[in-house]
Amino acid sequence: MPRLPATRLNLLRAQRQLEQVSRGTDLLRRKREALVSELFELARRAVDTRAMITERAAEAYHALLSALARHGHAGLMAIGWPTREIEVEIRARQVWDIAVADIVARPPLRRTLGARGTPPGSTGPAAVDAATRFEELVELVLDAATREILIRRLGEALTATTRKVNVLEQRVGPSLDRQIMGVRRVLDEREREEQGRLRHLARRKGLSAAVPPALR
């Protein structure tokens, strides 16, 4: 930050800036505390969901290996044709001025054999089990997606807020403090010098008044 010219106007401006920095820092601290509280609340609920997703994924891939052993890659590709598109409805909203998106509507993911369009005889129980487990897994992932996105956005906002607080506390505030102290020191020195000159002039005038006019 450039050195501030030592004037009373600049001193008042720097003091007002320091007050604004202090208020801004307090607001950012409160925002950071709120973000931390919200983030921990969401994270606690997300832990169980993540553990469940990990467990279901392991079960689904184990079932897929069994289906591959039974039908082979080409056989499973034929059973799974045509591919399925899943459309979801998303609604945007704001959380602590953070843009997030919620999945507000989605089709049911778990289907019956009839809904899949595959004959039971050619499909077999291994392929049916693998398909069912992956549909359940995708359903669980979609249900958790909104919370996971929000956790990530809150984490990014928390990082940015913490960075701003650190800049204000460690750079901007101390720099303004140093400038205010420097300006005050220069102004105080000027005032002392001015008072010294005034006392010197007062003494000279006093001496002049004490000497008779004829002797001057």
Backbone bond lengths (Angstrom), bond angles and torsions (degrees), N, CA, C in turn:
res aa  C-N    CA-C-N  psi(-1)  N-CA   C-N-CA  omega(-1)  CA-C   N-CA-C  phi
1 M - - - 1.457 - - 1.530 108.81 -
2 P 1.361 119.53 129.93 1.461 120.99 -177.74 1.525 111.60 -63.66
3 R 1.341 113.98 154.16 1.460 119.47 -178.74 1.520 109.96 -67.59
4 L 1.320 115.24 136.43 1.460 121.38 -175.60 1.519 109.52 -86.58
5 P 1.350 118.47 128.01 1.470 120.04 175.03 1.529 110.78 -58.41
6 A 1.320 116.05 137.61 1.473 121.20 -173.78 1.523 111.05 -80.70
7 T 1.345 115.49 84.49 1.465 121.48 173.38 1.525 108.10 -130.66
8 R 1.318 115.39 156.70 1.474 119.22 179.76 1.528 110.89 -64.98
9 L 1.330 117.62 -34.41 1.464 120.13 178.08 1.522 110.69 -63.65
10 N 1.330 117.08 -44.24 1.465 120.11 177.83 1.522 111.37 -65.23
11 L 1.341 116.65 -34.37 1.462 120.22 177.35 1.526 110.54 -62.87
12 L 1.333 116.72 -44.52 1.467 120.25 178.78 1.528 110.59 -64.75
13 R 1.319 116.83 -40.58 1.464 119.75 179.15 1.528 111.08 -63.58
14 A 1.314 116.39 -44.37 1.469 119.93 179.76 1.516 111.01 -64.08
15 Q 1.333 117.51 -37.85 1.464 120.26 178.33 1.527 110.86 -65.63
16 R 1.345 116.69 -40.38 1.472 119.10 176.65 1.524 110.88 -65.23
17 Q 1.331 116.99 -40.31 1.463 119.62 177.72 1.523 111.21 -62.51
18 L 1.325 116.50 -39.78 1.463 119.90 179.42 1.530 110.67 -65.31
19 E 1.328 117.35 -38.02 1.466 120.40 176.07 1.524 110.63 -63.73
20 Q 1.343 117.22 -42.17 1.467 120.54 178.38 1.527 111.03 -64.20
21 V 1.333 116.26 -40.38 1.468 120.09 177.74 1.523 110.09 -62.86
22 S 1.330 116.77 -41.12 1.467 120.32 179.50 1.522 111.13 -63.76
23 R 1.349 116.53 -44.59 1.470 119.24 178.26 1.522 111.10 -64.92
24 G 1.333 116.93 -42.17 1.464 119.88 178.89 1.514 112.09 -63.10
25 T 1.329 116.18 -38.93 1.461 119.82 178.17 1.516 111.16 -64.36
26 D 1.332 117.21 -41.74 1.467 120.55 178.28 1.526 111.01 -61.72
27 L 1.334 116.37 -43.06 1.470 119.80 178.95 1.527 111.03 -63.42
28 L 1.323 116.20 -42.85 1.461 119.60 179.89 1.521 111.46 -66.76
29 R 1.333 117.21 -35.55 1.471 119.58 176.67 1.520 110.44 -62.87
30 R 1.347 116.38 -44.47 1.471 119.33 179.35 1.530 110.89 -63.96
31 K 1.334 115.86 -39.62 1.466 118.80 177.17 1.521 110.47 -63.32
32 R 1.331 116.70 -41.46 1.464 120.22 179.78 1.524 110.94 -62.75
33 E 1.329 116.73 -42.53 1.460 119.98 178.73 1.530 110.94 -62.87
34 A 1.333 116.51 -41.03 1.467 119.95 178.90 1.525 110.80 -65.93
35 L 1.338 117.14 -40.11 1.465 120.39 178.86 1.525 110.82 -64.74
36 V 1.322 116.41 -41.30 1.469 119.78 178.93 1.518 110.41 -62.14
37 S 1.343 116.36 -44.38 1.465 120.08 179.85 1.526 111.15 -62.30
38 E 1.334 116.19 -45.24 1.471 120.36 179.86 1.528 110.60 -64.96
39 L 1.327 115.83 -40.70 1.457 119.99 -177.48 1.527 111.57 -65.86
40 F 1.327 117.19 -42.74 1.464 120.13 179.93 1.523 111.27 -67.53
41 E 1.330 116.31 -36.15 1.467 119.29 178.36 1.526 110.40 -63.40
42 L 1.335 116.40 -44.71 1.459 119.85 178.65 1.527 111.47 -68.28
43 A 1.324 116.25 -38.82 1.471 119.61 -177.51 1.522 111.49 -65.20
44 R 1.338 116.86 -37.39 1.469 119.35 178.79 1.516 111.02 -61.31
45 R 1.330 115.35 -41.83 1.466 118.15 178.86 1.521 111.90 -72.64
46 A 1.340 116.54 -28.85 1.463 119.63 -177.56 1.518 112.54 -75.52
47 V 1.333 117.45 -24.30 1.469 120.34 -177.21 1.518 110.70 -60.44
48 D 1.328 116.46 -47.75 1.470 119.83 -179.35 1.526 110.96 -64.23
49 T 1.340 115.75 -40.07 1.464 119.05 -179.59 1.525 110.97 -65.51
50 R 1.320 117.10 -41.01 1.467 119.75 178.53 1.523 111.35 -64.47
51 A 1.317 116.16 -39.48 1.469 118.99 177.78 1.524 110.36 -64.12
52 M 1.323 116.05 -39.56 1.465 119.54 179.22 1.531 110.91 -66.69
53 I 1.353 116.43 -40.16 1.468 119.87 178.38 1.525 110.47 -62.70
54 T 1.321 116.86 -42.84 1.469 120.95 178.62 1.528 110.74 -60.88
55 E 1.325 116.06 -43.22 1.469 120.52 179.92 1.521 110.93 -65.63
56 R 1.343 115.90 -46.01 1.470 119.12 -179.19 1.535 110.88 -66.54
57 A 1.323 117.78 -35.52 1.464 119.94 178.85 1.528 110.72 -64.94
58 A 1.330 116.22 -41.41 1.468 119.28 177.92 1.524 110.51 -61.89
59 E 1.327 116.74 -42.58 1.468 120.47 179.35 1.526 110.89 -65.19
60 A 1.353 116.36 -40.81 1.465 120.01 -177.79 1.526 110.99 -65.90
61 Y 1.336 117.28 -43.06 1.464 119.06 -179.04 1.530 111.34 -72.18
62 H 1.317 116.80 -29.72 1.466 118.87 173.83 1.528 110.28 -65.09
63 A 1.331 115.70 -41.89 1.467 119.37 176.88 1.524 111.09 -65.75
64 L 1.346 116.76 -35.67 1.466 120.10 178.66 1.524 111.13 -64.79
65 L 1.327 116.63 -39.90 1.472 119.34 177.44 1.529 111.14 -61.45
66 S 1.334 115.36 -39.64 1.468 118.64 177.71 1.516 110.78 -64.54
67 A 1.350 117.12 -40.37 1.467 120.54 178.91 1.522 111.18 -67.37
68 L 1.330 117.10 -38.78 1.468 119.68 177.10 1.523 111.34 -63.93
69 A 1.335 116.01 -39.40 1.465 119.38 178.34 1.519 111.17 -64.87
70 R 1.318 116.73 -31.37 1.477 120.77 -178.05 1.523 111.96 -83.36
71 H 1.334 118.18 -42.91 1.471 120.66 -171.39 1.528 113.23 -112.61
72 G 1.325 117.97 -18.96 1.449 119.42 -174.76 1.523 111.72 79.81
73 H 1.346 115.63 166.63 1.463 119.95 -177.22 1.524 111.44 -64.49
74 A 1.325 116.88 -45.90 1.466 120.11 -178.74 1.524 111.07 -64.25
75 G 1.322 116.16 -38.30 1.464 118.95 179.74 1.519 111.33 -65.63
76 L 1.319 118.23 -42.65 1.467 120.41 178.31 1.521 111.74 -66.27
77 M 1.349 117.72 -37.66 1.461 120.12 176.61 1.522 110.61 -60.62
78 A 1.323 116.96 -39.49 1.460 120.26 179.29 1.529 110.77 -69.07
79 I 1.341 116.64 -40.56 1.464 119.88 178.93 1.528 111.13 -65.42
80 G 1.333 116.55 -37.32 1.460 120.49 -176.93 1.513 114.87 -82.48
81 W 1.335 117.97 -5.43 1.465 119.73 179.46 1.524 110.12 -81.13
82 P 1.352 119.78 142.11 1.457 127.45 -2.85 1.529 111.37 -80.77
83 T 1.328 115.25 159.95 1.465 119.15 179.24 1.523 110.11 -67.16
84 R 1.299 114.29 159.35 1.460 120.24 -175.07 1.530 109.96 -112.50
85 E 1.317 116.92 132.96 1.452 122.41 175.16 1.531 109.28 -100.47
86 I 1.316 115.95 134.15 1.467 121.86 -179.96 1.517 108.44 -112.98
87 E 1.315 117.36 116.94 1.455 121.81 179.11 1.528 109.36 -105.21
88 V 1.315 115.35 134.72 1.458 121.15 179.63 1.524 108.91 -123.61
89 E 1.320 116.02 153.18 1.464 121.63 176.44 1.525 108.57 -100.63
90 I 1.319 115.52 127.88 1.464 121.44 -175.15 1.521 109.76 -116.90
91 R 1.330 115.74 138.40 1.469 121.36 177.38 1.525 108.47 -123.14
92 A 1.323 116.12 130.41 1.465 121.15 179.38 1.527 110.13 -85.08
93 R 1.324 116.30 146.40 1.457 121.61 175.26 1.521 109.11 -152.96
94 Q 1.339 116.05 174.05 1.457 122.51 -178.15 1.525 109.70 -117.76
95 V 1.322 115.92 133.55 1.461 122.44 174.16 1.523 106.91 -129.33
96 W 1.350 117.20 111.58 1.465 121.41 -176.16 1.524 110.91 54.37
97 D 1.341 115.03 44.55 1.467 121.85 -179.62 1.521 112.46 63.36
98 I 1.325 116.59 21.60 1.461 121.29 178.38 1.521 108.08 -109.06
99 A 1.324 116.31 127.15 1.463 120.85 179.76 1.529 109.58 -77.26
100 V 1.330 115.74 122.70 1.459 121.20 177.00 1.523 108.16 -132.59
101 A 1.324 115.31 168.11 1.461 120.99 -179.74 1.520 109.11 -129.67
102 D 1.318 115.60 136.51 1.462 121.92 178.17 1.522 109.50 -110.82
103 I 1.325 115.74 139.29 1.472 120.42 170.99 1.520 106.87 -83.94
104 V 1.318 116.19 109.25 1.469 120.37 -174.98 1.520 112.22 -98.75
105 A 1.319 117.99 -16.38 1.474 119.91 179.34 1.524 108.91 -155.42
106 R 1.304 115.32 139.59 1.467 121.34 176.83 1.519 108.10 -152.37
107 P 1.320 117.10 155.42 1.461 119.26 178.38 1.531 110.21 -75.20
108 P 1.327 117.01 158.15 1.468 118.83 174.11 1.520 109.50 -64.89
109 L 1.312 115.82 136.57 1.463 120.01 -174.68 1.519 113.14 -95.95
110 R 1.338 117.28 -35.52 1.463 119.44 179.54 1.528 109.31 -77.61
111 R 1.331 115.74 126.87 1.471 121.13 -174.95 1.522 110.89 -123.29
112 T 1.306 113.99 159.70 1.460 120.83 173.61 1.530 108.91 -84.77
113 L 1.344 115.71 172.27 1.462 119.08 177.51 1.518 111.04 -60.51
114 G 1.328 116.02 -38.97 1.450 119.66 179.54 1.515 111.91 -64.05
115 A 1.329 116.47 -39.82 1.464 120.17 179.41 1.525 111.45 -68.16
116 R 1.325 116.79 -31.46 1.466 119.61 178.04 1.532 111.72 -74.95
117 G 1.304 117.24 -23.10 1.459 119.91 178.86 1.515 114.24 77.52
118 T 1.334 116.72 24.11 1.465 120.06 179.76 1.523 109.23 -114.69
119 P 1.342 118.95 133.66 1.471 121.21 179.10 1.521 110.78 -69.16
120 P 1.338 117.89 135.49 1.471 120.61 -177.25 1.523 113.20 -60.13
121 G 1.314 117.28 -34.90 1.461 119.60 -176.24 1.511 112.96 -64.16
122 S 1.326 117.24 -42.75 1.469 120.16 -177.74 1.512 112.82 -85.34
123 T 1.315 116.66 -15.12 1.471 119.31 -176.57 1.518 111.31 -82.80
124 G 1.313 117.91 -55.36 1.453 120.92 179.27 1.515 112.11 88.04
125 P 1.318 116.85 155.31 1.471 120.40 -175.80 1.519 113.92 -66.34
126 A 1.344 119.82 -30.96 1.467 121.24 -178.34 1.525 111.05 -66.22
127 A 1.337 116.77 -43.93 1.469 120.32 179.17 1.518 110.91 -68.54
128 V 1.334 116.19 -38.08 1.465 119.58 178.32 1.522 110.40 -63.89
129 D 1.322 116.71 -43.12 1.462 120.65 -179.89 1.532 110.83 -64.17
130 A 1.344 117.18 -42.78 1.466 120.60 179.39 1.523 110.92 -63.73
131 A 1.348 116.77 -43.48 1.466 119.68 -179.78 1.523 110.60 -63.47
132 T 1.334 116.47 -43.42 1.463 120.02 -179.46 1.527 111.22 -62.72
133 R 1.320 116.11 -43.90 1.468 119.43 -178.06 1.530 111.32 -66.75
134 F 1.325 118.87 -37.49 1.465 120.32 178.65 1.525 110.91 -71.81
135 E 1.317 118.15 -34.20 1.469 119.71 175.19 1.520 110.67 -64.43
136 E 1.318 116.83 -41.07 1.464 120.32 176.74 1.535 111.11 -64.33
137 L 1.341 116.00 -38.69 1.459 120.43 179.39 1.530 111.06 -64.73
138 V 1.325 116.55 -46.26 1.471 119.90 179.70 1.525 110.37 -63.24
139 E 1.305 116.72 -38.92 1.465 120.56 178.07 1.529 110.67 -61.48
140 L 1.305 116.18 -43.11 1.461 120.75 179.60 1.529 111.03 -66.47
141 V 1.334 116.94 -40.52 1.470 121.01 179.29 1.527 110.91 -64.68
142 L 1.326 117.02 -42.91 1.462 119.64 179.23 1.527 111.37 -64.60
143 D 1.328 116.58 -38.90 1.458 119.15 178.33 1.531 111.69 -64.72
144 A 1.337 116.38 -31.58 1.467 120.07 -179.25 1.521 112.89 -88.99
145 A 1.329 117.62 -11.06 1.467 120.44 -172.38 1.519 112.05 -62.04
146 T 1.341 117.63 -43.32 1.460 120.61 -178.61 1.517 111.31 -60.00
147 R 1.337 116.43 -46.08 1.461 119.88 -179.89 1.526 111.14 -65.40
148 E 1.327 117.46 -39.86 1.464 120.36 -178.99 1.527 110.93 -65.66
149 I 1.330 116.68 -40.49 1.474 119.44 177.59 1.513 110.65 -63.93
150 L 1.343 116.27 -42.12 1.456 119.93 179.31 1.523 111.14 -63.92
151 I 1.332 117.29 -40.58 1.467 120.55 177.98 1.523 110.33 -61.20
152 R 1.313 116.43 -42.58 1.464 119.20 -179.94 1.527 111.22 -65.77
153 R 1.335 116.98 -43.51 1.469 119.79 179.58 1.526 111.14 -66.19
154 L 1.330 117.38 -39.24 1.462 119.96 177.45 1.528 110.59 -64.79
155 G 1.320 116.53 -38.74 1.460 119.54 177.23 1.522 111.74 -63.43
156 E 1.340 117.06 -40.90 1.459 120.38 177.54 1.533 110.63 -65.32
157 A 1.341 116.35 -42.46 1.463 119.73 178.73 1.522 111.34 -65.25
158 L 1.332 117.04 -37.67 1.471 120.75 178.21 1.525 110.41 -64.36
159 T 1.321 116.97 -41.77 1.460 120.49 178.15 1.523 111.26 -62.63
160 A 1.341 116.19 -45.08 1.464 119.93 -179.79 1.525 111.43 -65.32
161 T 1.344 116.78 -40.68 1.461 120.22 179.70 1.521 111.13 -65.93
162 T 1.324 116.92 -42.72 1.464 120.71 177.64 1.522 110.94 -61.36
163 R 1.336 116.45 -39.61 1.464 119.95 178.53 1.533 110.56 -63.35
164 K 1.316 117.26 -41.66 1.466 120.14 179.05 1.526 111.42 -65.35
165 V 1.321 116.61 -42.66 1.467 120.29 178.11 1.522 110.54 -60.03
166 N 1.331 116.61 -43.67 1.459 120.16 -179.68 1.527 111.67 -63.98
167 V 1.332 116.36 -40.26 1.471 119.48 178.77 1.521 110.55 -63.43
168 L 1.339 116.73 -44.62 1.464 120.01 -179.36 1.526 111.34 -66.64
169 E 1.346 116.42 -42.19 1.460 120.26 -176.44 1.523 112.98 -75.25
170 Q 1.324 117.06 -37.37 1.456 119.99 -171.14 1.527 114.12 -100.77
171 R 1.345 117.06 -18.40 1.462 118.53 -177.23 1.521 112.89 -121.77
172 V 1.338 116.07 -59.40 1.463 118.87 -173.26 1.522 111.72 -67.41
173 G 1.347 117.21 -51.11 1.461 120.72 -179.42 1.516 113.06 -59.51
174 P 1.356 119.23 -53.37 1.467 119.69 178.45 1.521 113.62 -59.82
175 S 1.350 117.33 -36.55 1.462 119.81 178.90 1.525 110.95 -64.17
176 L 1.331 116.61 -43.31 1.467 119.59 177.16 1.525 110.93 -64.67
177 D 1.335 116.70 -39.87 1.467 120.09 176.98 1.528 111.16 -58.15
178 R 1.326 116.12 -45.57 1.467 119.53 -179.63 1.522 111.25 -64.53
179 Q 1.333 116.41 -40.26 1.455 119.15 179.79 1.528 111.34 -66.52
180 I 1.327 116.13 -41.05 1.472 119.33 178.60 1.528 110.33 -63.12
181 M 1.333 116.62 -43.24 1.473 119.84 178.84 1.528 110.92 -63.62
182 G 1.343 116.84 -40.27 1.461 119.91 179.21 1.516 112.33 -64.79
183 V 1.351 116.19 -44.29 1.470 119.69 179.02 1.519 110.46 -64.14
184 R 1.333 117.07 -42.96 1.467 120.06 178.16 1.527 111.43 -60.70
185 R 1.330 116.43 -41.42 1.465 119.93 -179.56 1.530 110.92 -62.97
186 V 1.351 116.29 -43.93 1.468 119.76 179.22 1.525 110.56 -65.38
187 L 1.357 116.43 -43.40 1.467 119.46 179.81 1.522 110.93 -64.30
188 D 1.337 117.13 -39.39 1.473 119.73 177.90 1.524 110.81 -64.50
189 E 1.329 117.15 -40.65 1.469 119.68 178.55 1.531 110.64 -64.06
190 R 1.325 115.91 -41.59 1.465 118.93 177.90 1.532 111.12 -62.71
191 E 1.327 115.14 -41.02 1.464 118.79 -179.88 1.527 111.08 -65.01
192 R 1.341 117.16 -40.66 1.463 119.99 177.86 1.523 111.04 -64.71
193 E 1.338 115.37 -41.27 1.466 118.55 177.80 1.522 110.82 -63.51
194 E 1.324 116.84 -41.39 1.460 120.27 179.80 1.521 110.63 -65.13
195 Q 1.325 116.93 -42.42 1.462 119.90 177.38 1.522 111.19 -63.60
196 G 1.340 117.32 -37.72 1.462 120.39 176.76 1.514 111.61 -63.41
197 R 1.334 116.45 -42.34 1.461 118.72 178.17 1.520 111.23 -64.37
198 L 1.354 115.34 -40.29 1.462 118.23 179.62 1.527 111.36 -64.51
199 R 1.346 116.95 -40.65 1.463 119.15 178.06 1.526 110.85 -65.19
200 H 1.338 115.66 -38.82 1.460 119.14 178.45 1.524 110.66 -63.57
201 L 1.323 117.52 -44.18 1.465 120.87 178.08 1.516 111.01 -64.53
202 A 1.349 115.62 -38.36 1.469 118.30 179.42 1.515 110.88 -64.91
203 R 1.360 116.90 -40.05 1.464 119.40 178.00 1.524 111.52 -65.03
204 R 1.326 116.56 -40.99 1.464 120.13 179.41 1.515 110.92 -63.80
205 K 1.346 116.39 -41.36 1.457 119.16 178.05 1.520 110.92 -65.78
206 G 1.346 115.77 -37.27 1.463 119.28 178.61 1.514 111.65 -64.24
207 L 1.324 118.13 -41.69 1.450 121.92 178.09 1.517 111.34 -65.81
208 S 1.332 115.42 -40.15 1.464 119.40 179.68 1.515 110.90 -64.37
209 A 1.326 116.66 -37.16 1.460 119.65 -179.44 1.519 111.22 -72.26
210 A 1.349 117.92 -26.77 1.453 120.08 -179.11 1.533 112.86 -78.68
211 V 1.336 120.22 -20.90 1.473 123.17 179.71 1.530 108.62 -84.46
212 P 1.381 118.91 131.76 1.472 120.47 179.21 1.514 110.11 -61.88
213 P 1.329 116.93 149.64 1.445 120.67 -178.57 1.532 113.05 -59.14
214 A 1.401 117.09 -33.32 1.465 119.00 -178.32 1.506 112.17 -68.58
215 L 1.366 117.41 -24.55 1.456 120.02 -178.77 1.508 113.18 -93.48
216 R 1.297 116.82 -2.52 1.453 118.86 -177.80 1.516 110.47 -77.88
